[in-house]
Amino acid sequence: MARAKKDGRYVNYDIEREIYEKLEKYCEEVGQTKTVAIERILTKYLDNYFNVSEEKRIF
């Protein structure tokens, strides 16, 4: 039985090689795909960002 498709969007970004290599190493160490890792990393960062009052946000 096929896995259900999630409601997602494709993104394509050109990032620095050093950051990509760190992401690859992280994914290997924790056993996650890059997609899952990026989703979790962005979710945590953005949740923290939006939990701070607007006046205290750093841009």
N, C-alpha and C positions, 0 to 999 in steps of 0.2 A: 504494500500500500504506500502510495506516495505521501511525502510530508506536505502538510498544508503550507501554502505560500503566505508569507507575512505581508502586511501592508507596509511596504518599504519603498524607498527611492534610491536609485543608483546615483552615486557621487563619484567624481573623478577629479582628484587633486594632484598637483605636482608638489611634492614635499621634498625637503632636503634629504639627501642620501643618509646622513647621520641619523636623522630622526627615523627614517624607514628601517635602517638596520637595527636600531634600538627596539622598534616595534616588532620586527621579526624575531629578535632574541627573546623579547618578552613573551611572545606567542608560543615559541618553542618551550620555554621554561614552564609556563602555566598550562599549556596544552589547549589553547584556544585558537580559533581561526582569527584572522585579522579583522574580519567583520565583527565578530562577537567582541573582541578586545576593544576595537574603536568605539562600538556602541556603548560598552560599559564605561570606558574612559570618558567619553563625551557626556554621558548621562551624569556621572559623578561630578564632573567639572561644572556642568550647567546647573545641576541641582544646587551645588554650593553657591554658584554665582547668584542665582535667583533667590536664595534664602537670605541674602544680605540686603539691607535696605538700599534703595536707589542712591541715596546720598553717599553711601560708603562703598559703592561699587568702584572697582579699579578697571579702567579701560585700557 
